[in-house]
C-alpha cells in the first residue's frame, strides 16, 4: 500500500511551527511520498507542553495536532542535554535563554549557554530528538523514535549552517560543528536524522 493511500492522501501534519525542523524532516520523509504540513499553516495553535520528558511532550503535541487537523500527525520534541548540568536544559531548551534574562531565540540560547559554561571543563553534551507519530488523535499505539547526537560544546560559535545549537555542537568524528556540515551530511548523522530514519522504518513496518 502506498503511503499516500493510508496517510491522509500523503499529508502528515507536523506539530511544530519551526521552519528549520520542517525543512529537515521534509527531506527525510520525502522518499515515502509524504508531505509534511506545519500546523500553523492549517491555523492550529501550539499545544501545551507541561511534561519533563521529551516523549511525553511530543505525544501531547501529536495528539493536539491530529485532533485539530483530522490528519495523521508527527511531533518532534528535542533539546540539548548537557552532562555538566545533569542533563539540562532538556525539555526547556527552547526557553533556555529566558532563564538568564535574554529574549527567546536560538542566538540568545547559544550566548546564554556559552556564558553558563565559561568555567566548565566537562563540555560533553547530546542533542536529543524524540519523534512521535499518530494515525489519529485517539491512536492507542503511537510510534516512537529517538535519536541522539553526542559531542562537545565549543567555546564559541563556529559555522553558518543549521539552526539552534548547531554552531556550538562539536562532533569529534567530523572534527567540526553541526553548523559546518553540509545539510545532507548533517541529516545523515543528526539526532533528528537518526530519529526520522527510525520513524520511517516504523511507519513502513506498522502502517503500510
GUKEDO-655473 format. One record per residue: x negated, y, z negated of N, C-alpha, C in turn. Coordinates in steps of 0.2 Angstrom, whole numbers, plus 5000, padded with zeros to 4 digits. Layout:
BEGIN
XYZXYZXYZ/...
% end
This chain:
BEGIN
499649945000500050005000499650065000/499750115004499350175004499550214998/499050254996499050294990499650344991/499750374997500250424998500950394997/501050324998501650294998501950294991/501450284986501550274979501550344975/501150384977500950444973501250504976/501950514975502250574977502050604984/502050554989501850574996501150594996/500750574992500050594992499850654988/500250674984500150734979500150714972/499650744969499550724962499450794958/499850814953499750874950499150874945/498750924946498150924941498350974936/498250944930498450984924497951024921/497751074926497151124924497251184929/497051244927497051294931496351314933/495851274931495151284933495051274940/494851324944494751304951494051264952/493551274948492951234948493151154948/493551144943493751074942494151044948/494651094951495051074957494551054962/494051094964493651084970493251014969/492951004963492550944961493050884962/493550884959494050824959494350814965/494550864969494750854976494350814980/493650834980493150804984493150724982/493150714976493150644973493750604975/494350634975494950594976495150594983/494850634988495050644995495050574998/494550534997494450465001495150425000/495450434994496150394993496650424997/496550485000497150515004497550554999/497350574993497650614988497550684988/498050724988497950794987498150824980/497650854977497750874970498050944971/498550964967498851024967498851054960/498551114959498451144952499151154949/499251144943499951154940500151234941/499651274941499851344941500151364948/499951324953500251334960500951304960/501151274955501851244955502251284950/501951334947502251384942502351344935/501851304934501851264927501351294923/501551314917501151344912500651294909/500151314905499751264901500051234895/499851174894500151134888499751154882/500051134876499751144870499151094870/498651104866498051064865497851064858/498251034854498151034847497750984844/497450934848497150874845496350894845/496050844841495250854840494850804845/495250764849494850724853495050734861/494550724865494750734872495250694875/495350634873495850584876496550614874/496650634868497250654865497550714869/497050764870497250824873497350814881/496950774884497050754891497750724892/497950674887498550644888499150694887/499050744882499650794881499650834888/499150854891499150894897499450854903/499250794903499550754909500350744908/500550734902501250724901501650784903/501350844900501650904902501750924909/501150914913501150924920501650874924/501650814922502050764925502850784924/502950804918503650814916503950874920/503550924920503750994923503750984931/503350944934503250944941503650884944/503750834940504050774943503650734948/502950744947502450714951502050674946/501650624949501150594945500650644943/500250634938499850694935499150664933/498650714934497950694932497750754928/497450734922497250784917496550774915/496150824915495450814913495350854906/495050824901494850864895494150854895/493750904895493050894895492650944890/492050934888491750984884490950964883/490651004879489950994878489950964871/489550914870489450884863488650894862/488550934857487850944855487650904849/487050864850486850824844486750864838/486350914838486250954833486850984829/487350994832487951024829488450964828/488250904827488650844825489250834831/489050844837489550834842489950894845/489950944841490251004843489951044848/490251084852490951114851491451064853/491351014857491850964859492450994862/493050984859493651004862493751074862/493351114858493351184858492851224862/492551184867492051204872492351274875/492951264878493151324882493151394878/493251384872493351444867492751454863/492151424865491651424860491351494859/491351534864491051604863491451644859/492151634858492551674854492451664847/492151604845491951594838491451644836/491051674840490451714839490551794841/491251804842491351874844491351894851/491251844856491151864863491851844866/492051874872492651864875492551794878/493151764880493151694883492851694890/492451644891492151644898491551604898/491451574904490851524905490151564903/490051624906489451654904489351674897/489951694894489851704887489751644883/490051584885489951524881489151504882/488851514887488151504888487751544884/487951614884487551654879487651644872/488251624870488351604863487951544861/487951494865487651434864486851444863/486551474868485851494868485651524861/486051574859485951614853485951564847/486451524847486551474841486051424841/485751404847485151354847484451384847/484451444846483751484847483251454842/483351434836482851404832482951324831/483251294836483351224835482951184840/482551134838482151094842482451034845/482951004842483350954845483850984850/483650974856484151004862484550954865/484550894863484950844866485750854866/486050844871486750854872487050814877/487750814877488050774883488650814885/488750814891489350844894489850784895/490450784892490950734892491550744896/491750704900492450714904492850654902/493450664900493950614899494550634904/494650584909495250594913495850544911/496450574912497050534910497550544916/497750484919498250494924498850454922/499450484924500150454923500550454929/500950394930501350394936501950434935/502150444928502750494927502650514919/503050564917502950584910503050534905/503450484907503550434902503150364903/502650374907502250314909501950284902/502050224900501850194894501150164894/500850164901500150144901499750194905/499550244902499050294905498450264907/498150284913497450264915496950314912/496450284909495950324905495250314907/494950364909494250354912493750404908/493150384906492750434903492050434906/491750494907491050494909490650544905/490050524904489550564900488950574904/488650634904488050654907487650684901/487050644900486650664894486050704897/485850754893485250794895485050834889/484750894890484450934885484651014887/484851054882484951124883484351164884/484351194889483751234891483651294886/483151334887483051394883483351454886/483551454893483851504897484151474903/484651504906485051484912484551474918/484651424921484251404927484751384933/484751414939485151384944485751424946/486051424952486551464954487251414955/487151354956487751314957488151294951/488751264953489151244947489451294943/489751274937490051324933489951294925/490251324921490251304914489551304911/489351254908488651244905488151224910/488351214916487851184921487151214921/487151284921486451314921486051304915/486251274910485851264904485851184902/486151144906486051074905485551044910/484951034906484351004910484450924910/484350894916484350824917483650794918/483350764913482650734914482550694921/483050654923483050614928482950654935/483150714935483050754941482550814940/482350824934481950874932482250944934/482850954933483151014934483851024931/484151074931484851084928485351064933/485951054930486551034935486651094940/486551154938486651214942486151214948/485551174948485051174953485251124958/485651074956485851024961486351034966/486151004972486651014977487350984975/487951014977488550994974488750914975/488450894981488650824982488250774977/487650794976487150754971487450764964/487750824962488050834956488650794955/489050794960489650754959489550674958/488950654961488750584960488550564953/488350614950488050604943488350634937/488750684938489050724933489550684929/489650704923490150674918490850674922/491050724926491650724929491650674935/491150674938491050624944491050554942/490750534936490750474933491450454932/491850494928492550484926492950474932/492850514937493350514943493250454947/492650424947492550364951492850304947/492750304940493150254936493850264938/494150324938494850334939495150304945/494750324951494950304957494950224957/494450194954494450114954495050094950/495250124944495850104940496450114944/496550164948497150184952497150124958/496650104961496650054966496849994963/496649974957496749914954497449904951/497749964948498349954944498949994948/498850044952499350074955499550064962/499050034966499150024973499249954975/
% end
